[in-house]
Amino acid sequence: MQIFHRSFKGHIVLTYILFSFITVFSASFLFTLFNRLYTQRIHNEMSSVAAIISQNVDNFFDNPEGNLQEIEQKIDLYPDGGAILDNYIGNILEIIPSFENIFYMNSHGIVENIWPKNDDFIGADLSLQTFYVNSKKKGDVYWSDSFISYQSGLPTIALSTKTDNGVVAAFFKLSELNKFVNIKLNFNEEFIAILESRGEVIARTERLNGDPTVNLGYMNTFKSAKQGQFGTGVEYYKGTKGLVNVNPVPKSGFYVLVFRSYKHLVGELEKLYFIYLGILLCIVIFWGGMNIYLVSKSFKPLDNLIDKMQLATKGIYEQVQLATYDEFNILNDNFGQMVKKIEQREVDLQQSVKEKETLLRELYHRTKNNMQVISSLMMLYNGRYDSAEVTELLMKLRSKIESISLVHHKLYESENLTNVNLGEYIRDVIDPLVYGMSYDHGHLTYTVDMSGVYVLVDYAVPMGLVINELIINSLKYAFPEGRDGHILITGSIDYTNKRLKIFYRDNGVGFPEGQAIEASFNMGLTIVHNLVEEQLAGYIRFPSSKGFCCEIVFPLTSYSVRI
């Protein structure tokens, strides 16, 4: 046990094993006990009741079925009727009061005789009745679905069988079956019922007597029983939750359904379950308390180490106290060595960052100067040519170079060496174009609304070229004959989809009416289209409006911060 006294791991492992073993063993034992004792008992009781009633009903139907077959034999002996047949059937009706009527129909389904005698039905056509049609096809006794008797107004079924020259049918009063289900149950919400194949209740306990017709075919347990899967399930009847067991009555095709109160049946189980929960809770509290005590004692050195580590993140480095456990002393020594290395690493990294920032600023500065040299040379060459076309071309090229130079100038002056304020950058691109290039327009103003939009230099350079081309296009074509004008540029970042939307519009003359936009593309718009779709991997569209209007959308996922 020395390892558990000195080892932090030993304390944790021992506590975990003890707590887990007791909890799992207790839970498994109690749950298994409750489940076996009560679930099986409830299922067996309900299955036994349903099976006994099913057997009694099956035995009860032996006599009516046999009597009907005897009547069929007598009718075959006396097909024309007569006193002998009438007396024989009359005796059967006295012996079996559950027979309401007995009909004899010829091969065409016409009633030729009825007992007790009732001339109102002689000559009636029953050829379309289900029991008649099925009896003509089958050789044995056919049991029909239940229906309401036109004489008694009570649930009735027809037992029918084929004779030599027709069909004989006996209407059986289902009220006789009530004696099999009139079992006194413990609670008012419980009941026993006999169902025919559609789920209609044909015999019931007093619980269901308030309803003239009841159909329980919706219950899943009944549906499963019809498919040969018998068992106990949970069902609802008029909002009452209950346990249901269904058992078949083979000869008639009926089913016995037992509905017991879920609340009362599991009440005893629930009490024991709560006792189980109480015991388990006590175990958990006891062993939890023991675990907290042991873990708190074990983790005290670790808490001290964590405090020192938090101070180290703020640049405050202190020695860690010696711990009781060997593992923590090793950890403390390693932590001290790690702190010394971190301090030295921080110094090295800070020096490295300063050197890279200096180099990057120098790179931006030299790039800007080189661009300025190129721009100055182009301005000098511009003075040597008298051609307006050459002068315009050199001015356009110079404006593009100036826009690229401007990005590096802003990065050189900014504390942030990777991101550019796109709104400020675009304003600086527009100013020399609007107020420095001589085109035939009147007073021209512009608005740039891009508050808080910062992008990487990889996006800023092509975007500056795009704006440059759009501004030149507006200055050249949108405001002829000295017209005043206004240019609006807005931009926003869609952070959900990680993309930038730029909207550009002037209030100039726009594209010629009736002409496709693509047909009006000049060199400048072609450059814009290629920059947006190829370099920025976005798209550009031209909504219909007064003046020239375009919308540019491109993703902000093509490039990432590299420093």
N, C-alpha and C positions, 0 to 999 in steps of 0.2 A: 504493500500500500504506500510505500515511500514515493512512488512516481505520482500518485494522486495528491500527495501533500505538497510537493514542490512544483509540480507541473500545472500550468494554467490549462493546457489541453486536457489533462487528466480530470480536473474538476468539471470542465464543461461536458466532457464525454460521459462521466459518471452521472451527472445530474440529468442529462438528456436521456440516457438509457433507463434510469429508474422512473422518471416521469412518464416516458413514452410507454414503457412496459405496463405499468399499473393502469394508465388511462386506456390503452388499447385492450388489455385483458378484461377490464371491468366492463367497458362498452360492449365488447363482443359477447361476453357471457350473458349479461342482462338482456341485450337485444335478442339473442338466440332463444333464451328462455321464454321471453314474452311472446315472441313470434310463434314458436312451436305450440305453446300451451293454448293460446287464445285464438289465433287465426285458424288453426286446425279444428279446434272445438266448434267454432261458429260454423265453419264450412260443413263439418260432419252432421251437425244438428239440422241445418237447413236441407242438406241433401237427403238425409234420412226421412224428414217430414215429406218432402216432395216425392220421394220414391214410394213411400207407403201409400200416399194419396193416388199416385199414378197406378199402382197395382190394384188398389180397390176399384178405381174407375174402370180399369181394363176388365176386371172380373165382372163388374156390374154390366158391362156391355155384352158379355157372353150370351146372356139370356135373350135380350132383344134381337141380337143378330141371329141366334138359333131359331127363335120364334118366326122371324121374317122368312127364313129359309123353309120352315115347315109350311107357312102360309103359301109360299111359292109352289111347293109340291102339291098342296091341296087344290090350288087354282089350276094347275096343270091337269089334275084328275077331273075337276069340274069346271071346265073353261066357260060353260054357259051359266055358271052360278047355281042358285037353287038353295033350298032350305038347309041342306047339309052344310054347305059352305058358309052360309050366313050364321048358322048356329056355332060352327067351329071358330070362326073369326070373332063372333060375339064373346065366346068364352075366353079367348085370348085377351080381348080388350078388358074383360073384368079381372083377369089374372095379372095383367101388366097395365096398370093405370097410367104409366108414363107414355103409352101410345095414345096420341090425340086423335088421329084418323089413319085409316088405311085405304089407299087408292089402288085401283087396278086400271091400267091404261092399255089399250090395244096396241098393235104394231105401228099405228099412225099417231100415237100419243093422245088419243081421245079417251076421256074417262068413261068407262063402261060400268064401273061399280065403285061404291064407297061405303065404308063402315066407320062409325054408325051411319045409318042411311041418311042421305041428304040429297034430294032430287035437284037442288040448285046447282050441284057440281056435275051431274050426269051430262055427258056430251061436251064438257069443257076440254079445250085443246091445251095440253101441257107438253107438247112435243118440243118446245123451245126451252123448257126448264133444264137447268144444268144436271140435276139428278137423273132426269129421263135420258138425256143425251149420253151421259157417262155410263149409265147402266146398260144401255144398248151395246156399248163397246166392251164392257167388262163382264166377266162371268161371275165374279164374287160380289159380296155386298159393298155398295158404295155409300160413303158417309159424306154428306154435303156440308158446305159452310153454313153458318148459322143465319137465320132470318127471323123476322117478327111474324108470328102466326096471325093470319087474318081473322081467326076465330077468337083466340084467347088474348092476343096482343102481347104475348110473352115470347122470349127467345126460343126458337125451335130449330131442329135440324131434320133432314130427311134421310132415312135409311132405305135404300132401294136396291132391287136385284132383278135380273132378267128372268122372264118366264118363257114358256114355249111360244106363246103368241103375243107377248107384250112385256110390260114392266109392272111390278107391284112395289109400292112405296108406302112406308109408315112414317108419319110425322111424330117425332119424338120430343116430348116436353123437357127442355133442358133444366127446368126448375128442380127436377128430381136429383140433379147433380149437386145441388146446394148442400145436401146433407153430408157430402164428403168433405166439404171445405168449411163447414160451420164448426171450426175448432176455436176454442177460446184462446186468444193471444194475450200477451202481457200488457200491450200498449195500444191505444186507440189508433195510432197511425199505421199499425201493422195489418196485413191482410194476406189471404190466400185466394187465388183465382184459378179457374180453368179457362184456357184460351184455345180458340180454334186457330187454324193455320195463318189467318190474316192478322191475328192479334186481338180479335174481338173477344171480350170477356163473356163467357156463356154460363159461368157459375161463379159465385163470389161469396165472401164473408160479409158480415153486416157493415164493415168499413166502406164497402163500395155500393151499398144498396141505395144511396142517395142519387146515384147516376143511372139513368135508364140504359144508356149504352156507354161502354168504356172500351177504348182500344189502347192496348199496351204494346202494340207492334213497334213503337218507336224505340223501345229499350234495346240497347246493344246486346245485353245478355240473352234476350229472346231471339234476336237475329242470329247470334252465334249458335244457339241451341238448334235452330232450324237447319244449320249447316253441319250439325253433328258435334259441335264443340260445347260440352256441358261444363258448367262451373259456377262460381259465385262472383258477382260483379257489383259495382256501386252504381246505382241509378237514382233518378228523382221522379217522384209522383206528386204533382201539385205542390211543388216547392219543398217537399219533404225528402230528405236524403235517406236512402236505405240500402241494405244489402239484398240482392236478388239472386235466387237460385231457380233454375228452370229444369224440369224433368219431363220427358215425352210420355204420352199415352199411346203405345204402338198401334193398337187395333184401329182406333178412331182417328189418329193423326192429330189429337189434341195435345195440349201441354199444360202442366201444372206449374204455376208460378207462386213462389213464396217471397213476400216482401216483408223484411224485418227492419226495425228502426236502427239506423246506423248510430244515432246518438246514444241509445240505451245499450246496444250490443257492445259497443266499444267503450262504454263508460268505465267499466271495471278495468279494462286495459289501459285507458287513459290515466286512471288513478295510479296504477302501477308504473305507467310510463313517467308520470311526474315524480314518483318516488325515485325511480331510476335516475331521472335528471338531477334530483336533489342530491342523491348519493354521489353521482358523477361530479356535480358542481363542488361538493365538499372536497372530493379528491383533488379536483383541479385547483381549488383555492389553497389547499394544504401544500400540495407539491409545487404550486406556483409560488407560494410564499417562500418555500425552501429554495426554489430555484432563484428567486429574486435576491435572497440573502447571499447565496453562494456566488451568483453572477456579479452582484454589486461589489462583493469583496474581491472578486477576481478582476473586475474591470476598473477598480480604483487606480491602479498604476497606468492603465490605458487612458483613462480620463486625463491624468496628469500629462501624459505624452501628447494627447490631442491638444490640450491647452498650449503646450510649448510649440506645437506645429502651427497653430493658428497665429501665435505671436511671430513665428518665423515668416509667415506669409506677409506680415507687415514690416518685415525687415528687422525685427527684434529677436535676437538669438540668445536663448538661455539654456543652461545645463538642466538635464532631466534628473530627478531624484532616483536613487536606487530603488528597485522594486523587490517584492518578496519572491517572485517567480523568476527562474533562470531565463525563460524566453524573453521577458521584458528587459532584462539587463542587456541581453544581446541586441534587442531592438533599439534600446537607448544608445548603445555604442555606435550602431550603424547610423542612427539618426544624427548623432553628433558629427560623424565623418561626412554624411551627406550634406549637412548644413554648411560645412567649410567649403565643399566643392561647389555648392550653389552660389555662395558668396563670390568665389572666384569666377564662376561662370557668368554671373550677373555683370561683373566688371568687364569681362571680355565681350559680352554681347552688347553692352552699352557702347563700348568703343567701336565695335563693328557696325552698329546701326548708324552712329555719327559719321563714320567713314563712308558708308553707302549713301546716306542722305547728301553728303557733300559731293560725292561723285555724280549722283543723279541730278542735283541742282546744276552742277557744272555742265552735264550733258544737255539739260534743257536750255541752259543759257547759250551754249555754243550752237545748238540746233536753231534757236531763235535768231542768233546773229547771222548764221549762214543763210537762213531764209531772208533776212533783211538785206544781205548782200545781193542775193539773187533778185529781190524786188527792186533794189536800187539800180542794178544793171539793166533791168528791163525798162525802168523809167528813163535811163540814159539813151537806150536804143529807141525808145518811143519818140524822142525829140529829133531823131535823124530821118524819120519817115514822114512824108506828107500825106500818105494814103490813110483815109479815115477808117478803112476796113482793118488795116494793120494796126492802127492806133487802138481801135476798139478791142481787137484780139489781145494785144499786149496788156491793156487795162484789165480785161477779164482774167487773164492768167495771173497778173499781179495781185488782183483781189483774192484769188484762190490761195496764192502763196502767203498773202498777209493773214488769211484766216487760219492757215495751219501754223504759222509763226505765232499767232496770238494765243493758241492753246499752250504752247511751250512757255510763252511768257507768263501766262497766268499760273502754270504749275511751278515755275521758278519762284514766283513771288508768294505762293501759297504755302501754308504749313502742311497741307495735305498734298502729298506728291503723287497721288493716283487719281483723285476725283476732281472734276471740274464743275463749277456752278454753271449749268447750261444756260440759265436765263441771262446772267451777266455776260457770258461768252457770246451769246447771240446778239445782244445789244451792241457789244463792241464790234461784231462783224458787220452789223447793219449800218452803224453811224457813218463810216467813211464812204459806204456805197450810196446812201440816201443823200448825203450832203456834199459828196466829193465828185460824183459822176454826173456829167452834163447830158441829160436826156431832156426831151421836149415834154416836160410836165410842170404843173403849177406847184402850189404849196403841198408838200407831202409830209404826213405824220405817220407814226407807227406806235403800236402797243405790243409789248412782250409780257405775257402772264405765265411765268413758270416758277412760282415760288417754291423753294425747297427741293428743286429737281437737280440732283447731282449724279453725274455719270462718269464712267472711266474714260480715259483719254482715247481708248480704242473706239468708243462711240462718238466722242466729242468731235474728232477730226472729220470723219465722213459727214456728220450732222452739220458741221460748219460749212462744208462744201455744198451740201444740199440747200441750206438757207441762202448761201451766196448766190447759187444759180436761180433760186426762186425770186430773190430780191431783184437781180438783174433782169429777169424775165418780166417782172411787174413794171420796173422802171422803163423798160424798152417798149412794151406793148400795151400796158393796161391804161395809161393816162395820156392819150394823144392830144394834140392841139392845146397844150398848156393846162390840162384839167388838174384840179386839186384831187388829192387822194389820201387814202388811209390804208395801212396794212396792219392786220391783226395776226399775232402768232401766240398760240397757247400750247401748253404742254403739261402732262401729268403722268405719274407712274401708277400703273395697275399692279399693286403689290401682290394681289391674289394670283394673277397669271404671270407675274414677273415680266412685264413688258411696258414700253414707253409709247405714249400716244402724242403726236404732234399735229396740231391743226393750223393750217396757213390759209389766209383769205385776204384778198384785196377787193376794193369796191370799184374796180376799173370796168373796162368794157367786156371782159371775159372772152370766151371762145366764140367764133362766128356761129350764129344761130343755124341749127340744122346740120352742123358739121360734126362728125365723130371726133372725140377728144384725141384719140390716137392719131388721127389724120393731121392734127394740128401740132404734133410734137416737133419742136425744133431741137437743135443740138443741146441746148441747156436742159430741156425737160428730159431728153434721152439720157443725159448724164445723171440727172436726179433719179430717174427710174432705175438705172443700173446700180447706183450707189445704194439705194434702199433695198433692192431685191437681192443683189449679189454680195455686197460687203456687209450690210446690216442684217441680212437674212429676214427682211420684213416684207411689207407690201404697201403700195400706195394706191389710193383711189380718189376719184374726183367727183364729189357730190355736186348735184345740180344746185346752183345758187346764182345770185347776181354777182357779177365779177368773176374773178378766178378763185377757185377754192380747191384745196386738196387735204387729204388726211393721211398721215404716215404712221404706221404701227410697226414696231420691231421688238424682238425679244431682248431681254437683258441677261441672257444666259450663255451667250456665245463666248464671252471673255470673263476672266476672273482676276481678282487682285493678285499681283505677283510679288509685291514687296510689302 
